[in-house]
Amino acid sequence: MIDARNPYNKLFGEYYTQETCINGIVGMQAREKNSFEVFLSPNPVSNRLLVTCKDQSDFDLPHVIEVWNSLGNRVSVDIIKGDHLQYEVDVDHLTSGVYFISVEYEGIQKVLRFVVNH
């Protein structure tokens, strides 16, 4: 979703500020709205890569997982539905080298690098 008033929301996500006050000292922190984190293990990988997603809201909307090689060619794409917080990617068919995995959720995309080593 792109906000016509702020076209940068799609690129940078939506943020909100969180203020805290402890013993009269005020602190402010910018937090990303609807943010999620992606973790890969193991890395380097030889047969199955485990993708773990953690977010601040329910993870019940479809999300897209794509794998790209170092030349920028997409080698696989999966659309995951439901509340899957972990997903296995089979990398047996990939040659040894550097790859990138893209996970998209609610219009926010995270890209991580991983190494296939057979």
C-alpha positions as a Markdown table, in Angstrom:
| # | Residue | x | y | z |
|---|---|---|---|---|
| 1 | Met | 0.0 | 0.0 | 0.0 |
| 2 | Ile | 1.4 | 3.4 | -1.0 |
| 3 | Asp | 0.2 | 6.4 | 0.9 |
| 4 | Ala | -0.3 | 9.3 | -1.6 |
| 5 | Arg | 0.8 | 11.7 | 1.0 |
| 6 | Asn | 4.0 | 9.9 | 1.8 |
| 7 | Pro | 5.3 | 7.8 | -1.2 |
| 8 | Tyr | 8.3 | 6.7 | 0.9 |
| 9 | Asn | 6.2 | 4.4 | 3.1 |
| 10 | Lys | 6.6 | 1.6 | 0.5 |
| 11 | Leu | 10.3 | 2.0 | 0.5 |
| 12 | Phe | 11.1 | 2.7 | 4.1 |
| 13 | Gly | 8.0 | 1.3 | 5.9 |
| 14 | Glu | 5.8 | 3.2 | 8.3 |
| 15 | Tyr | 7.2 | 4.4 | 11.6 |
| 16 | Tyr | 5.9 | 5.6 | 14.9 |
| 17 | Thr | 7.6 | 7.1 | 17.9 |
| 18 | Gln | 7.6 | 5.6 | 21.4 |
| 19 | Glu | 8.2 | 7.9 | 24.3 |
| 20 | Thr | 9.3 | 6.6 | 27.8 |
| 21 | Cys | 9.8 | 8.5 | 31.0 |
| 22 | Ile | 11.9 | 7.1 | 33.8 |
| 23 | Asn | 12.7 | 9.2 | 36.8 |
| 24 | Gly | 12.0 | 12.4 | 34.9 |
| 25 | Ile | 14.2 | 11.5 | 32.0 |
| 26 | Val | 12.3 | 11.3 | 28.7 |
| 27 | Gly | 13.5 | 9.0 | 25.9 |
| 28 | Met | 12.1 | 8.7 | 22.4 |
| 29 | Gln | 12.7 | 5.9 | 20.0 |
| 30 | Ala | 11.5 | 5.4 | 16.4 |
| 31 | Arg | 9.9 | 2.0 | 15.7 |
| 32 | Glu | 8.9 | 0.5 | 12.5 |
| 33 | Lys | 5.1 | -0.2 | 12.2 |
| 34 | Asn | 4.3 | -3.8 | 11.2 |
| 35 | Ser | 7.9 | -4.7 | 11.1 |
| 36 | Phe | 9.2 | -8.2 | 11.1 |
| 37 | Glu | 12.5 | -10.0 | 11.5 |
| 38 | Val | 13.9 | -12.8 | 9.4 |
| 39 | Phe | 16.5 | -15.3 | 10.6 |
| 40 | Leu | 18.3 | -17.9 | 8.5 |
| 41 | Ser | 20.0 | -21.1 | 9.7 |
| 42 | Pro | 22.3 | -22.7 | 9.1 |
| 43 | Asn | 24.4 | -20.4 | 7.0 |
| 44 | Pro | 26.4 | -21.7 | 5.1 |
| 45 | Val | 23.8 | -24.4 | 4.2 |
| 46 | Ser | 24.2 | -27.7 | 2.3 |
| 47 | Asn | 20.6 | -29.1 | 1.9 |
| 48 | Arg | 17.8 | -27.3 | 3.8 |
| 49 | Leu | 17.7 | -23.6 | 4.8 |
| 50 | Leu | 15.4 | -22.8 | 7.8 |
| 51 | Val | 13.7 | -19.4 | 7.5 |
| 52 | Thr | 12.3 | -18.1 | 10.7 |
| 53 | Cys | 10.1 | -15.0 | 10.8 |
| 54 | Lys | 9.2 | -13.0 | 13.9 |
| 55 | Asp | 6.9 | -10.0 | 13.8 |
| 56 | Gln | 4.9 | -7.6 | 15.9 |
| 57 | Ser | 1.5 | -8.6 | 14.7 |
| 58 | Asp | -0.3 | -11.8 | 13.7 |
| 59 | Phe | 1.5 | -13.5 | 10.8 |
| 60 | Asp | -1.7 | -14.8 | 9.1 |
| 61 | Leu | -1.5 | -12.9 | 5.8 |
| 62 | Pro | 0.2 | -14.5 | 2.8 |
| 63 | His | 3.9 | -13.8 | 2.5 |
| 64 | Val | 6.3 | -14.4 | -0.4 |
| 65 | Ile | 9.7 | -16.1 | -0.2 |
| 66 | Glu | 12.0 | -15.7 | -3.2 |
| 67 | Val | 15.5 | -17.0 | -3.7 |
| 68 | Trp | 17.8 | -15.2 | -6.1 |
| 69 | Asn | 21.3 | -16.1 | -7.3 |
| 70 | Ser | 24.2 | -13.7 | -7.4 |
| 71 | Leu | 23.5 | -12.8 | -11.0 |
| 72 | Gly | 20.0 | -11.5 | -10.0 |
| 73 | Asn | 18.1 | -14.4 | -11.5 |
| 74 | Arg | 15.1 | -15.7 | -9.4 |
| 75 | Val | 15.6 | -19.4 | -8.8 |
| 76 | Ser | 12.5 | -20.1 | -6.7 |
| 77 | Val | 9.4 | -18.4 | -5.4 |
| 78 | Asp | 6.9 | -19.6 | -2.8 |
| 79 | Ile | 3.7 | -18.0 | -1.4 |
| 80 | Ile | 3.1 | -19.1 | 2.1 |
| 81 | Lys | -0.3 | -18.7 | 3.7 |
| 82 | Gly | -1.4 | -19.1 | 7.3 |
| 83 | Asp | 0.6 | -18.6 | 10.5 |
| 84 | His | 3.8 | -20.3 | 9.4 |
| 85 | Leu | 6.6 | -18.7 | 11.3 |
| 86 | Gln | 9.2 | -21.2 | 10.1 |
| 87 | Tyr | 9.7 | -22.4 | 6.5 |
| 88 | Glu | 12.3 | -24.8 | 5.0 |
| 89 | Val | 13.8 | -24.0 | 1.7 |
| 90 | Asp | 15.3 | -26.9 | -0.2 |
| 91 | Val | 18.7 | -25.9 | -1.7 |
| 92 | Asp | 19.9 | -29.3 | -2.8 |
| 93 | His | 19.3 | -28.4 | -6.5 |
| 94 | Leu | 21.4 | -25.1 | -6.2 |
| 95 | Thr | 25.1 | -25.1 | -7.1 |
| 96 | Ser | 27.6 | -23.9 | -4.4 |
| 97 | Gly | 27.7 | -20.1 | -4.2 |
| 98 | Val | 26.2 | -16.9 | -2.8 |
| 99 | Tyr | 22.4 | -16.5 | -2.9 |
| 100 | Phe | 19.9 | -14.0 | -1.6 |
| 101 | Ile | 16.5 | -14.7 | 0.0 |
| 102 | Ser | 13.7 | -12.2 | 0.0 |
| 103 | Val | 10.8 | -12.4 | 2.4 |
| 104 | Glu | 7.9 | -10.0 | 1.8 |
| 105 | Tyr | 5.1 | -9.4 | 4.3 |
| 106 | Glu | 2.4 | -6.6 | 4.2 |
| 107 | Gly | 4.4 | -4.8 | 1.5 |
| 108 | Ile | 7.6 | -4.8 | 3.6 |
| 109 | Gln | 10.6 | -6.7 | 2.1 |
| 110 | Lys | 13.6 | -8.2 | 3.9 |
| 111 | Val | 16.6 | -9.5 | 1.9 |
| 112 | Leu | 19.3 | -11.6 | 3.5 |
| 113 | Arg | 22.4 | -13.3 | 2.0 |
| 114 | Phe | 23.2 | -17.0 | 2.4 |
| 115 | Val | 25.8 | -19.3 | 1.1 |
| 116 | Val | 25.2 | -22.8 | -0.4 |
| 117 | Asn | 28.2 | -25.1 | 0.2 |
| 118 | His | 27.9 | -28.7 | -1.0 |
